Amino acid sequence: MSSLFAFLHHFAAFGLVAALAVESALTKDELTPNSARSILRADRVYGIAAMFIIVVGVLRVLYFEKGAAYYVHSVPFIVKMSLFAIVGLLSIYPTREFLSWRKSLREGVLPVVPEARMQTIQTIIRLELGCIVLIILCAVLMARGVGYLAAALPEADRLAAWM
């Protein structure tokens, strides 16, 4: 069961990255009705993937991996969760902008987005992608036990965390 949840977690993470990559590519060019709709779809995938990552991640921490005691003593895990929260907060601005396009697209009108706003969205998406690179680094460090504060746990708990 642990392997299944690891797969689901990684699958959702790849979906999130793919959705962000699509958003990044589509916001570089001039906006068209088709590209605006595609951005909205990509942002929906992004949101669904993020929620799936959270749910599956919590289940993995609590039931399928080394246990919460291990993770709360892992510096890379704490940094990874902090970065994920930052990515989530960064995503609010672009998502709100994209959602504001729905009404005009339903009416067959291309949303008017000032160049400065689109540049801000592009910068935010790049920051999100940069944070994701750091999240991957933290995941690798965490998996290797780097930054694990073992001294904070009693000996029996330290041994159990590695099993």
NUMARDO-946683 format. One record per residue: x, y, z of N, C-alpha, C in turn. Coordinates in Angstrom, 3 decimals. Atoms other than C-alpha are relative to their C-alpha. Example, Ala and Ser with C-alpha at 12.3 -4.5 7.8 and 13.67 -1.06 7.14 Angstrom:
BEGIN
+----------+----------+----------+----------+----------+----------+----------+----------+----------+
:   n_east :  n_north :     n_up :  ca_east : ca_north :    ca_up :   c_east :  c_north :     c_up :
+----------+----------+----------+----------+----------+----------+----------+----------+----------+
:    0.890 :   -1.190 :    0.000 :   12.300 :   -4.500 :    7.800 :    0.900 :    1.200 :    0.000 :
:   -0.820 :   -1.190 :   -0.060 :   13.670 :   -1.060 :    7.140 :   -0.770 :    1.090 :    0.730 :
+----------+----------+----------+----------+----------+----------+----------+----------+----------+
This chain:
BEGIN
+----------+----------+----------+----------+----------+----------+----------+----------+----------+
:   n_east :  n_north :     n_up :  ca_east : ca_north :    ca_up :   c_east :  c_north :     c_up :
+----------+----------+----------+----------+----------+----------+----------+----------+----------+
:    0.821 :   -1.187 :    0.000 :    0.000 :    0.000 :    0.000 :    0.871 :    1.260 :    0.000 :
:   -0.925 :   -1.134 :   -0.060 :    2.926 :    2.316 :    0.752 :    0.493 :    0.381 :   -1.399 :
:   -0.479 :   -0.271 :    1.368 :    4.186 :    1.964 :   -2.827 :   -1.078 :    0.665 :   -0.843 :
:    1.100 :   -0.606 :    0.738 :    0.768 :    2.813 :   -4.235 :   -0.132 :    1.483 :    0.355 :
:    0.129 :   -1.397 :   -0.403 :    0.582 :    6.004 :   -2.189 :    1.211 :    0.825 :   -0.432 :
:   -1.178 :   -0.705 :    0.514 :    4.146 :    6.927 :   -3.158 :   -0.198 :    0.313 :   -1.483 :
:    0.284 :   -0.213 :    1.423 :    3.164 :    6.468 :   -6.816 :   -1.014 :    1.129 :   -0.190 :
:    1.033 :   -1.027 :    0.126 :    0.010 :    8.591 :   -6.389 :    0.547 :    1.389 :    0.327 :
:   -0.618 :   -1.263 :   -0.405 :    2.015 :   11.315 :   -4.636 :    0.882 :    0.550 :   -1.121 :
:   -0.896 :   -0.434 :    1.079 :    4.613 :   11.427 :   -7.406 :   -0.776 :    0.329 :   -1.278 :
:    0.827 :   -0.250 :    1.176 :    1.993 :   11.223 :  -10.163 :   -0.646 :    1.387 :    0.084 :
:    0.608 :   -1.319 :   -0.186 :    0.189 :   14.254 :   -8.727 :    1.044 :    1.108 :   -0.085 :
:   -1.067 :   -1.013 :    0.060 :    3.484 :   16.120 :   -8.343 :    0.413 :    0.268 :   -1.447 :
:   -0.331 :   -0.196 :    1.416 :    4.342 :   15.526 :  -11.999 :   -1.123 :    0.736 :   -0.725 :
:    1.135 :   -0.722 :    0.581 :    0.839 :   16.703 :  -12.945 :    0.040 :    1.474 :    0.335 :
:   -0.111 :   -1.394 :   -0.418 :    1.334 :   19.880 :  -10.955 :    1.083 :    0.719 :   -0.792 :
:   -1.102 :   -0.611 :    0.754 :    4.670 :   20.582 :  -12.643 :   -0.386 :    0.168 :   -1.467 :
:    0.429 :   -0.099 :    1.396 :    3.203 :   19.855 :  -16.084 :   -0.985 :    1.153 :   -0.187 :
:    0.980 :   -1.089 :    0.092 :    0.291 :   22.235 :  -15.440 :    0.700 :    1.357 :    0.084 :
:   -0.748 :   -1.259 :   -0.107 :    2.703 :   24.971 :  -14.351 :    0.812 :    0.272 :   -1.264 :
:   -0.767 :   -0.166 :    1.241 :    4.862 :   24.373 :  -17.432 :   -0.913 :    0.471 :   -1.132 :
:    0.968 :   -0.434 :    1.024 :    1.781 :   24.729 :  -19.657 :   -0.361 :    1.465 :    0.227 :
:    0.316 :   -1.394 :   -0.305 :    0.818 :   27.947 :  -17.878 :    1.157 :    0.915 :   -0.395 :
:   -1.181 :   -0.797 :    0.332 :    4.360 :   29.237 :  -18.290 :    0.113 :    0.211 :   -1.506 :
:   -0.126 :   -0.093 :    1.461 :    4.428 :   28.465 :  -22.011 :   -1.110 :    0.861 :   -0.600 :
:    1.134 :   -0.706 :    0.604 :    0.963 :   29.857 :  -22.729 :   -0.079 :    1.470 :    0.381 :
:    0.029 :   -1.408 :   -0.384 :    1.466 :   33.120 :  -20.859 :    1.108 :    0.804 :   -0.657 :
:   -1.089 :   -0.708 :    0.691 :    4.560 :   33.969 :  -22.917 :   -0.473 :    0.649 :   -1.297 :
:    0.471 :   -0.496 :    1.293 :    2.676 :   34.458 :  -26.172 :   -1.221 :    0.894 :    0.185 :
:    1.190 :   -0.834 :   -0.037 :   -0.146 :   36.791 :  -27.048 :   -1.210 :   -0.864 :    0.340 :
:    1.169 :    0.734 :   -0.452 :   -3.372 :   35.715 :  -25.409 :   -1.041 :   -0.112 :   -1.118 :
:    1.088 :    0.255 :    0.946 :   -6.013 :   34.148 :  -27.655 :   -1.122 :   -0.670 :    0.788 :
:    1.064 :    0.721 :   -0.725 :   -9.402 :   32.699 :  -26.697 :    0.379 :   -1.452 :    0.316 :
:   -0.404 :    1.400 :   -0.235 :   -7.991 :   29.173 :  -27.102 :    1.074 :   -0.110 :    1.067 :
:   -1.066 :    0.082 :   -1.002 :   -4.846 :   29.863 :  -25.082 :   -0.535 :    0.374 :    1.384 :
:    0.584 :   -0.377 :   -1.290 :   -6.890 :   31.588 :  -22.346 :   -0.770 :   -1.182 :    0.597 :
:    0.733 :    1.188 :   -0.483 :   -9.148 :   28.514 :  -22.084 :    0.967 :   -1.101 :    0.443 :
:   -1.012 :    1.005 :   -0.367 :   -6.093 :   26.254 :  -22.033 :    0.678 :    0.352 :    1.319 :
:   -0.592 :   -0.436 :   -1.273 :   -4.580 :   28.312 :  -19.222 :   -0.956 :   -0.310 :    1.141 :
:    0.993 :    0.317 :   -1.028 :   -7.813 :   27.961 :  -17.254 :   -0.031 :   -1.501 :    0.299 :
:   -0.016 :    1.461 :   -0.207 :   -7.769 :   24.172 :  -17.788 :    1.268 :   -0.426 :    0.739 :
:   -1.266 :    0.346 :   -0.656 :   -4.107 :   23.965 :  -16.792 :   -0.030 :    0.413 :    1.471 :
:    0.070 :   -0.462 :   -1.385 :   -4.789 :   25.987 :  -13.662 :   -0.929 :   -0.894 :    0.822 :
:    0.892 :    0.948 :   -0.687 :   -7.653 :   23.626 :  -12.775 :    0.778 :   -1.282 :    0.327 :
:   -0.823 :    1.189 :   -0.236 :   -5.291 :   20.653 :  -13.168 :    0.993 :    0.275 :    1.126 :
:   -0.950 :   -0.407 :   -1.032 :   -2.750 :   22.512 :  -11.040 :   -0.658 :   -0.075 :    1.382 :
:    0.690 :   -0.007 :   -1.284 :   -5.290 :   23.011 :   -8.240 :   -0.376 :   -1.394 :    0.468 :
:    0.372 :    1.379 :   -0.345 :   -6.534 :   19.430 :   -8.345 :    1.239 :   -0.789 :    0.423 :
:   -1.242 :    0.708 :   -0.330 :   -2.972 :   18.095 :   -8.341 :    0.533 :    0.443 :    1.364 :
:   -0.486 :   -0.505 :   -1.289 :   -2.012 :   20.340 :   -5.406 :   -0.813 :   -0.589 :    1.153 :
:    0.840 :    0.564 :   -1.055 :   -4.968 :   19.150 :   -3.349 :    0.268 :   -1.497 :    0.172 :
:   -0.292 :    1.427 :   -0.041 :   -4.210 :   15.529 :   -4.243 :    1.341 :   -0.241 :    0.702 :
:   -1.311 :    0.119 :   -0.656 :   -0.565 :   16.016 :   -3.184 :   -0.147 :    0.154 :    1.505 :
:    0.184 :   -0.241 :   -1.433 :   -1.696 :   17.373 :    0.171 :   -0.665 :   -1.198 :    0.671 :
:    0.737 :    1.107 :   -0.612 :   -4.206 :   14.595 :    0.885 :    0.863 :   -1.259 :    0.053 :
:   -0.822 :    1.212 :    0.044 :   -1.928 :   11.768 :   -0.230 :    1.242 :    0.163 :    0.871 :
:   -1.180 :   -0.249 :   -0.833 :    1.081 :   13.367 :    1.469 :   -0.292 :   -0.154 :    1.477 :
:    0.382 :    0.137 :   -1.404 :   -0.718 :   13.613 :    4.802 :   -0.211 :   -1.474 :    0.340 :
:    0.210 :    1.436 :   -0.245 :   -1.814 :    9.978 :    4.508 :    1.331 :   -0.747 :    0.052 :
:   -1.314 :    0.658 :   -0.021 :    1.756 :    8.944 :    3.704 :    0.720 :    0.259 :    1.309 :
:   -0.687 :   -0.349 :   -1.246 :    3.148 :   10.802 :    6.711 :   -0.620 :   -0.727 :    1.186 :
:    0.674 :    0.560 :   -1.165 :    0.538 :    9.469 :    9.103 :   -0.082 :   -1.527 :    0.004 :
:    0.308 :    1.421 :    0.025 :    0.011 :    5.896 :    7.894 :    0.942 :   -0.889 :   -0.814 :
:   -0.681 :    0.887 :    0.935 :    2.324 :    4.645 :    5.152 :    1.518 :    0.113 :   -0.046 :
:   -1.460 :   -0.138 :    0.076 :    5.865 :    5.811 :    5.714 :    0.608 :   -0.137 :    1.388 :
:   -0.751 :    0.124 :   -1.249 :    8.127 :    6.414 :    8.685 :   -0.719 :    0.571 :    1.219 :
:    0.760 :   -0.553 :   -1.115 :    5.521 :    8.175 :   10.814 :    0.290 :    1.467 :    0.238 :
:   -0.101 :   -1.444 :   -0.222 :    4.958 :   11.749 :   11.865 :    1.203 :    0.366 :    0.870 :
:   -1.138 :   -0.291 :   -0.884 :    7.639 :   11.567 :   14.575 :    1.289 :    0.163 :   -0.799 :
:   -1.191 :   -0.122 :    0.845 :   10.273 :   11.060 :   11.902 :   -0.020 :    1.328 :   -0.754 :
:    0.057 :   -1.156 :    0.893 :    9.076 :   13.841 :    9.622 :    0.113 :    1.327 :    0.733 :
:   -0.088 :   -1.275 :   -0.706 :    8.722 :   16.547 :   12.253 :    1.411 :    0.282 :    0.506 :
:   -1.398 :   -0.195 :   -0.377 :   12.409 :   16.027 :   13.075 :    0.924 :    0.061 :   -1.216 :
:   -0.775 :   -0.061 :    1.236 :   13.541 :   16.287 :    9.457 :   -0.007 :    1.437 :   -0.529 :
:   -0.105 :   -1.387 :    0.488 :   14.798 :   19.739 :    8.470 :   -0.402 :    0.088 :   -1.472 :
:    0.439 :   -0.098 :    1.399 :   14.422 :   19.023 :    4.719 :   -1.519 :   -0.130 :   -0.161 :
:    1.452 :    0.133 :    0.077 :   10.813 :   17.935 :    5.315 :   -0.677 :    1.318 :    0.378 :
:    0.578 :   -1.272 :   -0.444 :   10.032 :   21.148 :    7.190 :    0.206 :    1.073 :   -1.068 :
:   -0.267 :   -0.965 :    1.076 :   11.691 :   23.223 :    4.452 :   -0.878 :   -0.313 :   -1.213 :
:    0.843 :    0.420 :    1.136 :    9.838 :   21.206 :    1.797 :   -1.441 :    0.434 :    0.201 :
:    1.385 :   -0.406 :   -0.286 :    6.474 :   21.850 :    3.456 :   -0.136 :    1.528 :   -0.050 :
:    0.023 :   -1.468 :    0.042 :    7.329 :   25.548 :    3.855 :    0.020 :    0.494 :   -1.445 :
:   -0.054 :   -0.370 :    1.418 :    8.232 :   25.803 :    0.174 :   -1.311 :   -0.307 :   -0.704 :
:    1.287 :    0.349 :    0.610 :    5.020 :   24.015 :   -0.798 :   -1.061 :    1.037 :    0.376 :
:    0.932 :   -1.047 :   -0.428 :    3.066 :   26.557 :    1.257 :    0.261 :    1.302 :   -0.761 :
:   -0.351 :   -1.202 :    0.764 :    4.945 :   29.385 :   -0.480 :   -0.518 :   -0.113 :   -1.429 :
:    0.507 :    0.216 :    1.363 :    4.100 :   27.888 :   -3.889 :   -1.519 :    0.189 :   -0.020 :
:    1.449 :   -0.157 :   -0.082 :    0.460 :   27.692 :   -2.836 :   -0.414 :    1.458 :    0.121 :
:    0.322 :   -1.423 :   -0.157 :    0.422 :   31.305 :   -1.719 :    0.302 :    0.788 :   -1.268 :
:   -0.339 :   -0.678 :    1.257 :    2.186 :   32.443 :   -4.884 :   -1.054 :   -0.248 :   -1.072 :
:    0.947 :    0.369 :    1.060 :   -0.406 :   30.649 :   -6.993 :   -1.321 :    0.757 :    0.094 :
:    1.286 :   -0.693 :   -0.177 :   -3.275 :   32.728 :   -5.607 :   -0.177 :    1.110 :   -1.035 :
:    0.125 :   -1.127 :    0.925 :   -2.553 :   35.780 :   -7.777 :   -0.304 :   -0.451 :   -1.433 :
:    0.330 :    0.435 :    1.357 :   -2.390 :   33.990 :  -11.140 :   -1.372 :   -0.673 :   -0.090 :
:    1.287 :    0.688 :    0.042 :   -5.384 :   31.801 :  -10.294 :   -1.158 :    0.993 :    0.028 :
:    1.069 :   -1.015 :   -0.043 :   -7.520 :   34.800 :   -9.374 :   -0.112 :    0.725 :   -1.338 :
:    0.015 :   -0.662 :    1.314 :   -6.505 :   36.493 :  -12.623 :   -0.636 :   -0.911 :   -1.040 :
:    0.534 :    0.929 :    0.994 :   -7.250 :   33.400 :  -14.693 :   -1.506 :   -0.177 :    0.176 :
:    1.425 :    0.180 :   -0.246 :  -10.635 :   32.912 :  -13.023 :   -0.814 :    1.227 :   -0.422 :
:    0.717 :   -1.216 :    0.409 :  -11.544 :   36.525 :  -13.816 :   -0.276 :    0.019 :   -1.505 :
:    0.184 :    0.063 :    1.453 :  -11.351 :   35.618 :  -17.519 :   -1.244 :   -0.791 :   -0.388 :
:    1.086 :    0.924 :    0.357 :  -14.210 :   33.104 :  -17.368 :   -1.210 :    0.695 :   -0.611 :
:    1.211 :   -0.672 :    0.485 :  -17.064 :   35.552 :  -17.848 :    0.196 :    0.510 :   -1.425 :
:   -0.216 :   -0.541 :    1.342 :  -15.552 :   37.292 :  -20.865 :    0.165 :   -1.123 :   -1.024 :
:   -0.150 :    1.123 :    0.928 :  -14.595 :   33.954 :  -22.448 :   -1.349 :   -0.649 :   -0.310 :
:    1.349 :    0.534 :    0.249 :  -18.162 :   32.671 :  -22.003 :   -0.776 :    0.883 :   -0.968 :
:    0.673 :   -0.949 :    0.892 :  -19.339 :   35.804 :  -23.814 :    0.691 :    0.101 :   -1.356 :
:   -0.722 :   -0.009 :    1.265 :  -16.842 :   35.147 :  -26.604 :    0.937 :    1.182 :   -0.171 :
:   -0.878 :   -1.167 :    0.037 :  -14.701 :   38.149 :  -25.710 :    1.344 :   -0.375 :    0.636 :
:   -1.341 :    0.253 :   -0.526 :  -10.960 :   37.922 :  -25.207 :    0.249 :    0.897 :    1.213 :
:   -0.285 :   -0.845 :   -1.164 :   -9.991 :   39.108 :  -21.721 :    1.161 :    0.953 :   -0.295 :
:   -1.063 :   -0.989 :    0.171 :   -7.884 :   42.257 :  -21.700 :    0.901 :   -0.071 :    1.225 :
:   -0.965 :    0.126 :   -1.090 :   -4.777 :   41.696 :  -19.614 :    1.159 :    0.941 :   -0.298 :
:   -1.127 :   -0.909 :    0.219 :   -2.308 :   44.568 :  -19.295 :    1.330 :   -0.760 :   -0.006 :
:   -1.310 :    0.657 :    0.142 :    1.250 :   43.628 :  -20.255 :    0.701 :   -0.147 :    1.349 :
:   -0.668 :    0.052 :   -1.312 :    2.544 :   44.468 :  -16.771 :   -0.588 :   -1.115 :    0.867 :
:    0.639 :    1.062 :   -0.791 :    0.012 :   42.089 :  -15.173 :    0.436 :   -1.368 :   -0.512 :
:   -0.432 :    1.283 :    0.567 :    0.952 :   39.286 :  -17.568 :    1.459 :   -0.278 :    0.366 :
:   -1.397 :    0.188 :   -0.404 :    4.636 :   39.850 :  -16.781 :    0.094 :   -0.411 :    1.472 :
:    0.033 :    0.388 :   -1.415 :    3.845 :   39.632 :  -13.068 :   -0.390 :   -1.469 :    0.135 :
:    0.433 :    1.401 :   -0.024 :    2.023 :   36.348 :  -13.672 :    1.139 :   -0.913 :   -0.443 :
:   -1.126 :    0.809 :    0.483 :    4.985 :   34.997 :  -15.662 :    1.090 :   -0.107 :    1.062 :
:   -1.019 :    0.011 :   -1.054 :    7.386 :   35.990 :  -12.866 :   -0.421 :   -0.917 :    1.142 :
:    0.496 :    0.850 :   -1.086 :    5.212 :   34.298 :  -10.253 :    0.091 :   -1.470 :   -0.386 :
:   -0.083 :    1.397 :    0.454 :    5.014 :   31.105 :  -12.315 :    1.446 :   -0.479 :    0.021 :
:   -1.428 :    0.376 :   -0.058 :    8.818 :   31.100 :  -12.662 :    0.449 :   -0.221 :    1.445 :
:   -0.338 :    0.177 :   -1.416 :    9.146 :   31.555 :   -8.891 :   -0.557 :   -1.322 :    0.532 :
:    0.600 :    1.273 :   -0.411 :    6.765 :   28.632 :   -8.339 :    0.847 :   -1.170 :   -0.505 :
:   -0.826 :    1.076 :    0.567 :    8.829 :   26.451 :  -10.678 :    1.351 :   -0.083 :    0.709 :
:   -1.262 :   -0.011 :   -0.746 :   12.027 :   27.511 :   -8.891 :   -0.157 :   -0.628 :    1.378 :
:    0.261 :    0.608 :   -1.309 :   10.512 :   26.591 :   -5.534 :   -0.175 :   -1.511 :   -0.127 :
:    0.201 :    1.436 :    0.202 :    9.528 :   23.211 :   -6.949 :    1.346 :   -0.713 :   -0.167 :
:   -1.347 :    0.579 :    0.111 :   13.166 :   22.558 :   -7.880 :    0.581 :   -0.190 :    1.401 :
:   -0.501 :    0.111 :   -1.369 :   14.071 :   23.260 :   -4.252 :   -0.764 :   -1.065 :    0.795 :
:    0.796 :    1.049 :   -0.648 :   11.215 :   20.993 :   -3.078 :    0.558 :   -1.376 :   -0.374 :
:   -0.576 :    1.278 :    0.448 :   12.706 :   18.163 :   -5.155 :    1.327 :   -0.258 :    0.717 :
:   -1.262 :    0.138 :   -0.730 :   16.119 :   18.800 :   -3.586 :   -0.272 :   -0.416 :    1.446 :
:    0.342 :    0.356 :   -1.388 :   14.548 :   18.679 :   -0.121 :   -0.499 :   -1.434 :    0.101 :
:    0.510 :    1.373 :   -0.013 :   12.766 :   15.430 :   -0.992 :    1.155 :   -1.000 :   -0.058 :
:   -1.167 :    0.890 :    0.103 :   16.076 :   13.832 :   -1.978 :    0.766 :   -0.016 :    1.322 :
:   -0.728 :   -0.076 :   -1.273 :   17.800 :   15.056 :    1.183 :   -0.773 :   -0.723 :    1.104 :
:    0.845 :    0.642 :   -0.995 :   14.874 :   13.887 :    3.300 :    0.065 :   -1.526 :   -0.134 :
:   -0.032 :    1.449 :    0.239 :   14.885 :   10.427 :    1.700 :    1.327 :   -0.618 :    0.419 :
:   -1.334 :    0.497 :   -0.371 :   18.605 :   10.119 :    2.474 :    0.315 :    0.219 :    1.474 :
:   -0.217 :   -0.229 :   -1.432 :   18.187 :   11.171 :    6.120 :    0.870 :    1.193 :    0.308 :
:   -0.808 :   -1.198 :   -0.229 :   20.188 :   14.367 :    5.660 :   -0.849 :    1.011 :    0.757 :
:    0.725 :   -1.008 :   -0.755 :   19.181 :   16.981 :    8.208 :   -1.008 :   -0.554 :    0.973 :
:    0.909 :    0.629 :   -0.965 :   17.381 :   14.518 :   10.436 :    0.535 :    0.271 :    1.398 :
:   -0.411 :   -0.354 :   -1.350 :   17.508 :   15.735 :   14.015 :   -0.262 :   -1.170 :    0.945 :
:    0.198 :    1.246 :   -0.749 :   17.859 :   12.257 :   15.564 :    0.150 :    0.204 :    1.492 :
:   -0.221 :   -0.203 :   -1.430 :   19.045 :   13.613 :   18.902 :   -1.271 :    0.465 :    0.702 :
:    1.246 :   -0.489 :   -0.592 :   15.570 :   15.051 :   19.444 :   -0.933 :   -1.147 :    0.394 :
:    0.858 :    1.151 :   -0.302 :   14.071 :   11.548 :   19.684 :    0.712 :   -0.960 :    0.948 :
:   -0.601 :    1.070 :   -0.804 :   14.611 :    8.813 :   22.277 :    0.545 :   -1.097 :   -0.925 :
:   -0.693 :    1.022 :    0.809 :   16.801 :    5.933 :   21.036 :   -0.984 :   -0.950 :   -0.676 :
:    0.945 :    0.964 :    0.576 :   13.883 :    3.515 :   20.483 :   -0.764 :    0.644 :   -1.171 :
:    0.721 :   -0.686 :    1.071 :   12.020 :    6.107 :   18.383 :    0.915 :    0.255 :   -1.198 :
:   -0.939 :   -0.206 :    1.110 :   15.162 :    6.842 :   16.335 :    0.146 :   -1.268 :   -0.816 :
:   -0.126 :    1.268 :    0.716 :   15.523 :    3.168 :   15.459 :   -1.289 :   -0.303 :   -0.770 :
:    1.279 :    0.279 :    0.647 :   11.814 :    2.818 :   14.667 :   -0.203 :    0.896 :   -1.221 :
:    0.192 :   -0.946 :    1.124 :   11.910 :    5.886 :   12.391 :    0.733 :   -0.471 :   -1.255 :
:   -0.772 :    0.452 :    1.158 :   14.497 :    4.232 :   10.146 :   -0.470 :   -1.350 :   -0.536 :
:    0.461 :    1.316 :    0.452 :   12.639 :    0.926 :    9.851 :   -1.201 :    0.121 :   -0.886 :
+----------+----------+----------+----------+----------+----------+----------+----------+----------+
